[in-house]
Amino acid sequence: MKIAIIGTGYVGLVSGVCLASKGHDVICLDKNKSIVSSLNSGIPTIHEKDLDQLLKSVIEQKRFFVTQDFNVALSDALVIIIAVGTPSHNGEIDLTNVLEATKEIGSYIAKKNQYVSIIVKSTVIPGTTDTHVLEVLQKSSNKSLGEFGLGMNPEFLREGNAINDFMFPDRIVLGFEDQKTLSFLEELYLPWDVDKIKVNSRTAELIKYANNSILATQISTINEIANLASEVGKIDMKEVVKGIHLDKRWNPVLKNSRLNPEILNYLIPGCGFGGSCFTKDLQAIKAQGKKFNLPMNIMNAVLEVNDIQPYTIINRLEKEIGKLDNKKILILGLAFKPGTDDVRESPSLKIVSSLINKDAKIYAHDPVARENFKSALGNNSSKIKFIENLKDVIDKIDVIILVTPWEEYFSLSNFDISNKILFDVRGIFTKESFSNIKYLTI
């Protein structure tokens, strides 16, 4: 099947490369000349595990191509996928990119007799595809639904695991407004033998938001409980977590063995969630609820807990050692999670900004996210010493705050960090991993 994808961000690029690897012919559209040139040369424009090898492979097979030309991208495509960004403004998603792409698609299909299905893959609030997108398509094409197709196919890609998530999904949601679009979606995902949920577009839209909202709720709930444990004192939170994880409703026993499902990772205390999805999605669904006069109390609480969680680290540190001015503090990890260079909503941004305000002397390390972090922090980045090698500064440091659990930090126990403070905000280590240090965790 010939597919056109509008957008080459995380969703568009990963989707395009993975669909091409399954035998589809994919053309992606991007208006940025340097991005087009880089991708056609086999050089990914985002940091994502296994993307570089897969990109080169599908280019060699002549199944994947990127262009700036809208007509070239859409030529003879049976399915056009919209995978552009939906940034957040004051908590509401901005549909500008989606609707601009939709308008261009409408103008294109106005001149074509071939039936084409337009599939929204960008994350949009329930009721967007079958109202706003449909309205723009009909107006710009002078055609009605039935003369073209319309659907919504949400993504469930985790940055750092996006290729694996696309190639080995746990389910695929096929949202459709007409039967022909459903048949196109079924053909598109024929190579995947997984559960496929066939629903209307607004149900598909809400599945994505509901999924992320519930996962985020788990994270904020366990963080709030951990904060209480810290204040009460003499509570081993790791044992509390263990006790929760052994509940058979979370962790069933099958043939005398625990399943240890991945959902348990969202029930471990930390410094809060970050990235491009959770915060934005909760804010968007909260804003939509407000329009219906729904208080959205749980969404409000989840966001509030997550917003203050990074600052609890600073407060805890001050309780332990007093004022932080002139303290030499090393931040390990700047990306919001390992496996990506994305720093959007990264807890490290709040932690570092707070430390700057406390006049601490800050050192920072991350394998891939340094430049993005500098850009996100703006002028304040000049107040940080970014380091390449931990060995160069480890002797000078008073406090180490491990924020992002990159695998290379797992060898920290091999360093001599005697008489220092290690604040392991992700609970990677245990007290017993070190000697002669003050070990803190959440």
C-alpha positions as CSV (number, residue, x, y, z in Angstrom):
1,M,0.0,0.0,0.0
2,K,1.2,3.5,-0.8
3,I,1.2,5.8,2.2
4,A,1.9,9.5,2.7
5,I,2.8,10.8,6.1
6,I,2.6,14.5,6.9
7,G,5.3,15.2,9.5
8,T,8.7,13.6,10.5
9,G,8.7,14.1,14.2
10,Y,8.8,11.2,16.7
11,V,5.5,9.9,15.5
12,G,5.7,10.5,11.8
13,L,9.3,9.3,11.3
14,V,9.0,6.2,13.5
15,S,5.6,5.3,11.9
16,G,6.9,5.8,8.4
17,V,10.1,3.8,8.8
18,C,8.3,0.9,10.6
19,L,5.4,0.8,8.1
20,A,8.0,0.7,5.3
21,S,9.9,-2.1,6.9
22,K,6.6,-4.1,6.8
23,G,6.4,-3.8,3.0
24,H,4.4,-0.5,2.5
25,D,5.7,2.3,0.2
26,V,6.0,5.4,2.4
27,I,6.6,9.0,1.5
28,C,7.0,11.5,4.3
29,L,6.5,15.2,3.9
30,D,8.5,17.8,5.8
31,K,8.9,21.5,5.0
32,N,12.4,21.7,6.5
33,K,15.0,21.2,3.8
34,S,17.8,20.1,6.2
35,I,15.5,17.5,7.8
36,V,14.6,16.1,4.3
37,S,18.2,16.0,3.2
38,S,19.4,14.3,6.5
39,L,16.6,11.6,6.4
40,N,17.1,10.8,2.7
41,S,20.8,10.3,3.5
42,G,19.9,7.8,6.2
43,I,20.7,10.1,9.2
44,P,17.9,10.3,11.8
45,T,17.0,13.7,13.1
46,I,15.9,12.4,16.5
47,H,17.6,10.1,18.9
48,E,15.8,6.8,19.0
49,K,17.1,3.3,19.6
50,D,17.5,1.2,16.4
51,L,16.1,4.0,14.2
52,D,19.3,4.6,12.3
53,Q,19.7,0.9,11.1
54,L,16.0,0.6,10.2
55,L,16.0,4.0,8.3
56,K,19.0,2.9,6.2
57,S,17.4,-0.4,5.5
58,V,14.1,0.9,4.2
59,I,15.9,3.6,2.1
60,E,18.0,0.8,0.5
61,Q,14.8,-1.1,-0.2
62,K,13.4,2.0,-1.9
63,R,10.4,1.9,0.3
64,F,11.0,5.1,2.2
65,F,11.5,8.7,0.9
66,V,11.1,12.2,2.3
67,T,10.1,15.2,0.3
68,Q,9.2,18.9,0.7
69,D,6.8,18.7,-2.3
70,F,3.2,18.2,-1.1
71,N,2.1,16.9,-4.5
72,V,4.9,14.4,-4.7
73,A,4.2,13.1,-1.2
74,L,0.5,12.6,-1.8
75,S,0.7,11.3,-5.3
76,D,-1.2,8.0,-5.7
77,A,-1.4,7.5,-1.9
78,L,-4.4,5.5,-0.7
79,V,-3.8,6.6,2.9
80,I,-2.6,10.0,4.1
81,I,-1.5,10.1,7.7
82,I,-1.4,13.4,9.6
83,A,1.4,13.2,12.2
84,V,2.2,16.8,12.9
85,G,2.7,18.3,16.4
86,T,-0.2,19.5,18.6
87,P,1.6,21.8,21.0
88,S,0.0,23.0,24.3
89,H,-1.0,26.6,24.9
90,N,-2.4,27.4,28.3
91,G,-3.3,23.8,28.7
92,E,-5.2,23.4,25.4
93,I,-3.8,21.7,22.4
94,D,-3.1,23.9,19.4
95,L,-4.7,22.4,16.2
96,T,-3.0,24.9,13.9
97,N,-0.6,22.3,12.4
98,V,-3.3,19.6,12.0
99,L,-5.8,21.9,10.4
100,E,-3.2,23.5,8.0
101,A,-2.2,20.0,6.9
102,T,-5.8,19.1,6.5
103,K,-6.5,22.1,4.4
104,E,-3.6,21.3,2.0
105,I,-4.8,17.7,1.8
106,G,-8.3,18.9,1.0
107,S,-7.0,21.1,-1.8
108,Y,-5.1,18.2,-3.2
109,I,-8.0,15.6,-3.2
110,A,-10.3,18.3,-4.7
111,K,-8.4,17.6,-8.0
112,K,-8.4,13.8,-7.7
113,N,-11.0,11.3,-8.5
114,Q,-9.3,8.5,-6.5
115,Y,-10.7,7.6,-3.1
116,V,-8.3,8.5,-0.4
117,S,-8.5,8.0,3.4
118,I,-7.1,10.7,5.7
119,I,-6.0,9.3,9.0
120,V,-5.2,11.5,12.0
121,K,-2.3,10.1,14.1
122,S,-1.5,13.3,15.9
123,T,-2.9,13.3,19.5
124,V,-6.1,15.3,19.5
125,I,-8.9,15.6,22.0
126,P,-12.1,13.6,21.5
127,G,-14.3,15.0,18.9
128,T,-11.6,16.6,16.8
129,T,-11.4,14.3,13.8
130,D,-15.1,14.0,13.1
131,T,-15.8,17.7,13.5
132,H,-12.8,20.1,13.0
133,V,-10.8,17.9,10.6
134,L,-13.9,16.8,8.7
135,E,-15.2,20.3,8.3
136,V,-11.9,21.6,6.9
137,L,-11.6,18.6,4.6
138,Q,-15.1,19.2,3.2
139,K,-14.6,22.9,2.8
140,S,-11.2,22.7,1.1
141,S,-12.0,19.8,-1.1
142,N,-15.6,20.6,-2.0
143,K,-16.4,16.9,-1.3
144,S,-18.3,15.1,1.4
145,L,-17.4,12.1,3.6
146,G,-17.9,9.1,1.4
147,E,-16.0,10.7,-1.5
148,F,-13.0,10.5,0.8
149,G,-12.4,8.5,3.9
150,L,-11.6,9.6,7.5
151,G,-10.2,7.9,10.5
152,M,-8.1,8.2,13.7
153,N,-5.2,5.9,14.6
154,P,-3.6,6.9,17.9
155,E,0.0,6.1,18.7
156,F,1.3,4.5,21.9
157,L,5.0,5.1,21.4
158,R,7.4,5.6,24.3
159,E,10.4,7.7,23.5
160,G,13.5,5.6,23.7
161,N,11.3,2.5,22.9
162,A,9.4,3.8,20.0
163,I,10.7,1.4,17.3
164,N,10.0,-1.6,19.5
165,D,6.6,-0.3,20.5
166,F,5.5,0.2,16.9
167,M,6.9,-3.2,15.7
168,F,5.6,-5.1,18.7
169,P,2.5,-3.3,19.9
170,D,0.1,-4.7,22.5
171,R,-2.9,-3.4,20.6
172,I,-3.7,-1.2,17.6
173,V,-6.7,1.1,17.7
174,L,-8.5,1.6,14.3
175,G,-10.7,4.6,14.5
176,F,-12.9,5.2,11.4
177,E,-15.8,7.2,10.1
178,D,-16.5,5.1,7.1
179,Q,-16.2,1.4,6.2
180,K,-13.7,1.9,3.4
181,T,-11.3,3.6,5.8
182,L,-11.7,0.7,8.1
183,S,-10.7,-1.7,5.3
184,F,-7.7,0.5,4.5
185,L,-6.6,0.5,8.1
186,E,-7.0,-3.2,8.3
187,E,-4.8,-3.6,5.2
188,L,-2.3,-1.2,6.6
189,Y,-1.9,-3.2,9.8
190,L,-2.3,-6.7,8.2
191,P,1.3,-7.6,9.1
192,W,0.6,-7.2,12.8
193,D,-1.1,-10.2,14.6
194,V,-2.3,-8.3,17.7
195,D,-5.6,-7.2,19.2
196,K,-7.2,-4.6,17.0
197,I,-9.9,-2.3,18.4
198,K,-12.3,-1.0,15.8
199,V,-14.1,2.1,17.0
200,N,-15.3,5.5,15.8
201,S,-12.7,8.3,15.7
202,R,-13.7,10.0,19.0
203,T,-13.5,6.8,20.9
204,A,-10.1,6.2,19.4
205,E,-9.1,9.7,20.5
206,L,-10.2,9.1,24.1
207,I,-8.4,5.8,24.4
208,K,-5.1,7.6,24.0
209,Y,-6.0,10.2,26.6
210,A,-7.5,7.8,29.0
211,N,-4.5,5.5,28.8
212,N,-2.0,8.3,29.6
213,S,-4.2,9.8,32.3
214,I,-4.4,6.6,34.2
215,L,-0.6,5.9,34.0
216,A,0.1,9.4,35.1
217,T,-2.3,9.0,38.0
218,Q,-0.4,6.0,39.2
219,I,2.9,7.9,39.2
220,S,1.6,10.9,41.1
221,T,-0.2,8.7,43.6
222,I,2.9,6.7,44.6
223,N,4.9,9.9,44.7
224,E,2.5,11.5,47.1
225,I,2.5,8.4,49.3
226,A,6.3,8.4,49.3
227,N,6.4,12.1,50.3
228,L,4.2,11.2,53.3
229,A,6.5,8.3,54.2
230,S,9.4,10.7,54.2
231,E,7.7,13.1,56.6
232,V,6.5,10.4,58.9
233,G,10.0,8.8,59.1
234,K,11.3,5.3,59.8
235,I,9.4,3.9,56.8
236,D,11.2,1.9,54.2
237,M,9.4,3.0,51.1
238,K,11.0,0.3,49.0
239,E,9.3,-2.3,51.2
240,V,6.0,-0.4,50.9
241,V,6.4,-0.6,47.1
242,K,7.3,-4.3,47.3
243,G,4.1,-4.9,49.4
244,I,2.0,-3.2,46.7
245,H,3.7,-5.0,43.9
246,L,2.9,-8.4,45.5
247,D,-0.8,-7.7,45.3
248,K,-2.1,-10.3,42.8
249,R,-4.3,-7.7,41.2
250,W,-1.2,-5.8,40.1
251,N,1.1,-8.8,39.8
252,P,-0.8,-12.1,39.2
253,V,0.7,-15.5,40.0
254,L,0.8,-17.9,37.1
255,K,2.1,-21.4,37.5
256,N,3.7,-20.5,40.9
257,S,5.6,-17.5,39.3
258,R,4.9,-13.8,39.4
259,L,4.2,-12.2,36.0
260,N,5.9,-8.9,37.0
261,P,4.1,-6.8,34.4
262,E,5.5,-3.5,33.2
263,I,2.7,-1.6,34.8
264,L,4.6,-2.0,38.1
265,N,7.2,0.5,36.8
266,Y,4.5,3.2,37.2
267,L,4.2,2.4,40.9
268,I,7.8,3.3,41.9
269,P,8.5,6.7,43.6
270,G,10.5,9.2,41.7
271,C,10.8,12.8,40.7
272,G,7.7,13.0,38.6
273,F,6.9,12.3,34.9
274,G,8.1,14.4,32.0
275,G,8.2,14.3,28.3
276,S,5.9,15.4,25.5
277,C,2.8,13.4,26.4
278,F,1.7,13.0,30.0
279,T,1.6,16.6,31.1
280,K,0.2,17.9,27.8
281,D,-2.4,15.2,27.5
282,L,-3.7,15.7,31.1
283,Q,-3.8,19.4,30.6
284,A,-5.8,19.0,27.4
285,I,-8.3,16.5,28.8
286,K,-8.7,18.7,31.8
287,A,-9.3,21.8,29.6
288,Q,-11.9,19.9,27.6
289,G,-13.7,18.8,30.8
290,K,-13.8,22.4,31.9
291,K,-15.7,23.3,28.8
292,F,-18.4,20.8,29.9
293,N,-18.4,22.2,33.4
294,L,-16.7,19.1,34.8
295,P,-14.2,19.9,37.6
296,M,-11.7,17.1,36.5
297,N,-10.5,16.9,40.1
298,I,-8.3,13.9,39.6
299,M,-6.5,15.4,36.6
300,N,-5.9,18.6,38.6
301,A,-4.5,16.6,41.5
302,V,-2.2,14.5,39.3
303,L,-0.8,17.6,37.6
304,E,-0.4,19.4,40.9
305,V,1.5,16.6,42.6
306,N,3.7,16.2,39.5
307,D,4.4,19.9,39.3
308,I,5.8,20.1,42.8
309,Q,7.6,16.7,42.9
310,P,11.0,17.9,41.7
311,Y,11.1,20.6,44.3
312,T,10.6,18.0,47.1
313,I,14.1,16.9,46.2
314,I,15.5,20.3,46.9
315,N,13.5,20.6,50.1
316,R,14.7,17.2,51.3
317,L,18.3,18.1,50.5
318,E,18.1,21.3,52.5
319,K,16.8,19.4,55.5
320,E,19.8,17.1,55.3
321,I,22.6,19.6,54.7
322,G,21.2,23.1,55.2
323,K,21.8,25.9,52.8
324,L,22.9,24.8,49.3
325,D,24.8,28.0,48.3
326,N,28.3,27.2,47.1
327,K,27.6,23.4,47.4
328,K,29.0,21.5,44.4
329,I,26.2,19.5,43.0
330,L,26.4,17.1,40.1
331,I,23.2,16.3,38.2
332,L,23.2,13.0,36.4
333,G,20.7,12.9,33.6
334,L,19.0,15.7,31.8
335,A,16.6,14.0,29.4
336,F,13.2,13.2,30.9
337,K,13.9,9.5,30.5
338,P,16.8,7.3,29.3
339,G,16.9,6.4,25.6
340,T,16.0,9.9,24.3
341,D,17.4,13.4,23.9
342,D,14.0,14.9,24.7
343,V,14.1,17.3,27.7
344,R,10.5,18.5,27.5
345,E,9.0,18.6,31.0
346,S,12.2,17.0,32.3
347,P,12.4,17.0,36.1
348,S,16.0,18.1,35.7
349,L,14.9,21.5,34.4
350,K,13.1,22.3,37.6
351,I,15.8,20.8,39.8
352,V,18.5,22.7,38.1
353,S,16.5,26.0,38.0
354,S,15.9,25.7,41.7
355,L,19.5,25.0,42.5
356,I,20.5,28.0,40.5
357,N,18.2,30.1,42.6
358,K,19.9,28.6,45.7
359,D,23.3,29.7,44.4
360,A,24.6,26.2,44.2
361,K,27.6,25.3,41.9
362,I,26.1,23.0,39.4
363,Y,27.7,20.4,37.2
364,A,25.6,18.3,34.8
365,H,26.0,15.2,32.6
366,D,23.9,13.4,30.1
367,P,24.9,11.1,27.2
368,V,22.8,12.7,24.5
369,A,20.6,15.5,25.8
370,R,23.0,18.2,26.7
371,E,22.4,20.6,23.8
372,N,18.6,20.3,24.1
373,F,18.9,21.0,27.8
374,K,21.0,24.1,27.2
375,S,18.4,25.3,24.7
376,A,15.5,24.7,27.1
377,L,17.2,26.3,30.0
378,G,18.1,29.4,28.0
379,N,20.5,32.0,29.5
380,N,20.7,30.1,32.8
381,S,22.7,27.3,31.0
382,S,25.8,29.5,31.3
383,K,25.6,29.0,35.1
384,I,26.2,25.2,34.7
385,K,29.3,23.3,33.9
386,F,28.4,20.6,31.5
387,I,30.9,17.7,31.7
388,E,31.9,14.9,29.4
389,N,33.5,12.5,31.8
390,L,32.4,11.8,35.4
391,K,36.0,11.0,36.4
392,D,37.0,14.6,35.8
393,V,34.7,16.1,38.5
394,I,33.7,13.3,40.9
395,D,36.3,14.2,43.4
396,K,35.2,17.8,43.6
397,I,31.5,17.1,44.2
398,D,29.6,17.4,47.5
399,V,26.3,16.1,46.2
400,I,25.2,13.8,43.4
401,I,21.6,13.8,42.2
402,L,20.8,10.9,39.9
403,V,17.8,12.0,38.0
404,T,17.7,10.0,34.7
405,P,18.6,6.4,35.1
406,W,20.9,6.0,32.0
407,E,22.6,2.6,32.1
408,E,26.0,4.1,32.3
409,Y,25.1,5.5,35.7
410,F,24.6,2.0,37.0
411,S,28.4,1.8,37.4
412,L,28.4,4.7,39.9
413,S,29.1,2.2,42.7
414,N,32.5,1.6,41.1
415,F,33.5,5.2,41.8
416,D,35.0,6.4,45.1
417,I,32.3,8.7,46.3
418,S,33.1,8.4,50.0
419,N,31.8,11.2,52.3
420,K,29.5,12.5,49.6
421,I,25.7,12.6,49.4
422,L,24.0,10.6,46.7
423,F,20.4,11.5,46.1
424,D,19.1,8.6,44.0
425,V,15.7,10.0,43.1
426,R,14.8,6.9,40.9
427,G,15.7,4.3,43.6
428,I,18.3,2.6,41.3
429,F,20.6,1.6,44.1
430,T,20.2,0.7,47.8
431,K,22.1,1.9,50.8
432,E,24.1,-1.3,50.8
433,S,25.5,-0.4,47.3
434,F,27.8,2.1,48.9
435,S,29.9,2.6,52.0
436,N,30.8,5.9,53.8
437,I,28.2,8.0,52.0
438,K,24.9,9.5,52.9
439,Y,22.3,7.8,50.6
440,L,19.0,9.5,50.0
441,T,16.1,8.4,47.9
442,I,12.4,9.2,47.6
